[in-house]
Amino acid sequence: MIEDLEELVRCESFSADLEAVARSAKVVAAQGSRLLGAEPEYIVIDGVTHLRWTFGTPRVLLVGHHDTVWPMGTLERHPWSLVDGVARGPGVFDMKAGLVQMFHALSGLGSLDGVSVLITGDEEVGSISSTPLIQDSARGLAAAFVLEASADGGALKTERKGTSIYHLDVYGKAAHSGLEPWNGANAGVELAHQILRIAGMAAEEGTPGVTVTPTVLSGGTTLNTVPAEARVGVDVRVPTVRAQTRLDELMHALTPHTAGTRLEVRGGPNRPPLEAASSAGLFELAQSIAARLGQPPLLSASVGGASDGNFTAGVGCPTLDGLGAVGGGAHADHEHVIVAEMPHRTALLRGLVEAVLATS
């Protein structure tokens, strides 16, 4: 497993470099083919390379991604290493160790009939091209297991917030800021009003755990010109579908405060939430399998970050996330994996797949 992990980490796969993602797909495909005994289907959408294995009529879906956030050349700064049982390198935790564990878990099954494996190439940039593929692959199945890295302490991810992304554009009227500012309509002032309104939406909606965060700001052209345009990006995180719908209504109901300005709101929900109800049964099953394997009691976590598990849960497929590596430092220089945990997580995943196949 360590050799396989090293092979994947040494093949850089920055999401924005589609040629690198395509090269990575070939390495992942070869590794999967060796362990699963079958070649995958290559699915290229908008230049992004995804992989899918299907055995019989699917009842269980295993989900992962092979792209990473790390720009090409990161290996020179953060090379692969294994020291004192800790593996390091770009993408080792998020989520190349999860792919290795997935393949080795399935290779130990007596039969793969009923299993589907989907490994996407654009998860780190929002799964733009792969969203329909994920949804179609999960719809109507008994379970989806997501090999994203675990939460702190190895906890499985039983809840994930849904995400919505908005862009608010404000249009006003330019004028000379010294000679006749009153003849303009200041888009910057209007944007300030809207930012304060947006920042208060979480409290207005009222659901605990909701965050509404104005992020990237821009506006104006020169110091002596009343801004004719200004804009802000807004990041929304929600624990429930109801809250996501309500906040979408609030964003699209924004109205201007400053005379002579107008607003344009673009965007909406990106990923639905993975709610606790979607994972509860599978987490209970995982606890019983861990006990049977002699592993410590499993922990669960609710996290703000989203994954492709949000999409599988969103189409009604029971979903358990965070089954991948135990370690830490996702997207950070200290990204690492505790390699001694890899066989334990592999055994847990194998037991979960076996149990669901036996009862579905």
N, C-alpha and C positions, 0 to 999 in steps of 0.2 A: 504493500500500500504506500509506503514511503517513496519507493522508486516511482510509482505512478504519480504521486503528488509532485515530486520533483519535476517530472516530465511536463506536467501541466503548467506549473509555475514558471518554468523556463521558457514557455511559449507565451509571450506577452500578447494580450488581447484587449487593448484599449477600445472602448465602445465606439469612439469617434473615428477609428481607423478601420474601415470596412475590410481592407485587405488583410490586416492583422487578425480580425475576427474570423475571416474565412480560413486563414492558416490554422488558427486555434481550433476551428470546427473539425478540420481534418485530423488533428492530433487527438481530440476528444473522441471522434468517431472511431479511430483505430483502437483506442483503449477500450471503448465500449464494445466494439465488435469482438475483440479478443475475449472479454469477460462474459459477454451475453451470447456469443455464438451466432450473431446475425449483424448484417450491415444496417445502418440507419437510413432513413429517408432524409435527404437534404432538402430543406425548404428555404429558398431565398426570396425574401420580401423586401422591396425597396433597397436591395443591395446587402441586406443583413442576413447572415447564414444561421439558420436554426436546424436542429436535429431532432428526429423523432423515431423511436422504435415502437412497434406495435406487435403484440403477440396475442393472436386470437381475437376474441371480442373483449375490448377493455372493460375492466371493472375497477381497477385501481390505477391512478395516475401518479407518477413521480415527476416532480418538477424541479428544474435547476436552470442556471444560466452560466455561460462560459465567458462572457465579457466582464471586464473590470473597469474601475475608475482610473487606473494608473496609466499615465501617458507612456508612450513608447520610449524606451531608454531607461525606465525606472530601475530595471535590473542592475544597471551599472552602479546605481546609488544604493539600492537595497537588494543585493543578490540573494539567491536561494541559500539557505543555511539550515543546518540541523545541529543544535548545540544543547546538550543537557535535556534532551527530550522535547525541545521546543523548535518547531519549524517556522521559518520566516521567509518572506518574499512577497512581491506584489500579487494580491489576489489569493494568497494561501488560505486565508480565513473566509473571505467573501469572494467566491465560494468554491474554490477549486478542491478543497478537502471534502466538501459535501458531494462533489461529483464522484470522487474516488470511493467514498463510502457507499454511495448509491450503487455503483457498478459492482463492487465487491459483495454488497448485501444481496443483490439479485443473482450474482453468479453462484451463490450457495443454495438457491432454491431448487427443489426437485423439478419444478415446471414453471415456465414463465407465462403459461396460458392465462390470459386475463389481465396482463400487465401492459401498461403504456408508459413510455418515458419521453418526456419533452424537455429539451435543453435549448434555451433561447440565447440569442446573441445581442439583445438590447435592453436587458432589464435595468441596467444602471442609468439609462437615459429615458426611463419611463415606459419601456415595453411598447413603444409606439407602433411598430410593425407587427409585433407578436401578440397583441391583445386579443384579436379575434381567434387566433390559433389556440391560445391558452383557454379561452372560454369554450370554444368548440370541443377541445380535447377533454375538458372536465365535465361538460354538461351531461347529467344523468348518471354519473358514476357513483360508486359506493364510497370512495374516499380519494382524497388527494394528499400526498405527503410532499412537503416542500423542504428541500435540502439546503435552505439558507442556514447560515451559522446560528448557533444558539445565542440566547441572551446571557447576561452575566451569571456566572456560576453554572453554566450548562443548562439553564432553564429552557424549556420548550416555549415557543411563542404561541399562546392560545388566543390572543387578541392583538389585532393590528388596527391602528386608526386608518380610516379612509382619507384620501387626499383629494383636494380640489385646487386648481390653479386658475388664477384670474389675471387679466391685464386691464387696468382702467386707464383709458385715454381721455384727457381733458382738452377741449378745444375752446380757445378764447379769441381775442383780437389783438394784434400787435399795435403798438403806438410808441412814440418816443417817451422814455421814462422821465425825462427832464422837462421837455417842452409841453407835453399834453398827455400825461398818463391817464387822465380822466376819459380820454377818447378810446382807451383800450379796454379789454376785458381780460383780466389777469388770470391766466390758466394756472399759474403757480399758487396764487392765493386760493383758488378754487380747489386745487389738489390738496392743499393743507387742510381745508375743511373736510374733504372726503377721507383723507387718511385718519383723521380723528374719529370720523363716523365709522370707518371700517374697523379701527382698533377697538371700538366698543361693541362690536357685533357678538363676540363670544359671550360676554356677560348678558347681552340682550337675548340671545338664543337660549342660554340657561342650562345647557347640558354640561355636567362636569367633564373635564378633559378636552373640551373643544379649544382649539387655538386658531386665531385669525391674525396673521402677521403680515403687515405691509413690508415689502423687502426692497427690491431694486427701484430706485427713483431716478427720474431725469426730467429736464424741462428747460425752456428758454434757449436763447441763441446768443445774445450779447448782453453785457452789463447794462447798457443804456436803452434796452428794448423791453417793453412790457411783454412777458411770455405769451405767445399765441398757442403754445402746446405744452403739455406736461403729462407725465404718465407714472404709474406705479404698478409693480407686480405684487400679487397677494398670494400667500401660502396659507391654505386652510387644512387643518387636521381634525378629524371627527371620529368619535367612537361608535356612532350609530348611523344607519341610513337615514333615519328621521332628521337628525341634526344636519346631515349633509344636504338634504333636500331643502330644509328651512333656510340654511345659509345661502344656498344658491338663489333662493327667492329674494333674500335680503340684498345680495350683491346686485342682482338684476333690477332691483327696485330703487337703486340710488338715483337721486335727482340733484340738479345743480343748486348751489347756494348763492353763487355770484351772478349778477345780471350779465347777460351777453355770453355766457359760457354754455357749453353742452358736453355731455358725457357719452362715452361708448364703453360698454363692458363686454369684454371677450373672455371666453373660457368657461369652465365648469368642472364638474366632478371628473377626476382622472382615474382614481381607483376607489371602489367601494370598500367599506370597512370589513375586516374579518372579525365578526362578532363572536363572543364567547360561546354562544349557542352552537355555532358551526363546528367548534373544536371539542366541545365538552365530552362527547361520547368517545372520540378517538384518544383524547388525553387519558380518560379513565382506562381505556384498553392499554395504552402505553404504560401506565402505572402497573397494571397487572403483569404485563410482559417483563418489565424491568425487575419486578419482585421475583418472578420465576427464574430470571437469569442471574439472580443474586446481586443485582445492581442497586445502588442507593436509591431511596425514594426520589422521584422526579420532581423538579420545580417547574412552575409555570410563570409566564410573564406577559404583561400587556405592554406593547411598545408603540412608539409614535411613528416609526419608520414603516414604509409600505413595501410589499413584495408582490410577486406574481400570485402568491396565496390569496391576496385580496380579490383577484379576478376569479379564482376557482371557487372561493366562498361566495362571491357575488352571483354566480349562476346556480347556487343552491347545492354545491358539492361539499359534503363534510370535509374539512381541511385542518390538518395539523402542520404547523410551521416550526422552523428552528431545529430541525432534526439533523442538521449538518454538524460542522466542526465545533469543538469546544476550545475556546481560546479568547481572543479579544483583538481590539484595535482595528476594526473595520474602517477602511478609508483613511487610515492614519499610519504614520511611520512605524509605530510599534505593532503593526498587524502580526499576529502569530497564532499558531495552533499547537495544542498539547497533544502530541502524537499518541500517547498512551491511551487517550480516550477514543481514538478512531475505531479500534476493534469493538469497543463496547457499544458505540453508537451504530456501528454496522450491524451488530447482532440485534439491537433493538429495532432497527428498521426492517431487517429481515423478518423478525417475529411479527411486526405489525402487518406487513404485506401478506404473510402466510395466514394470519388470523382473519383478515378481511376477505381474502380469496376463499377461505374455507366456509365463510358464512354468507357470502353474497351470490 
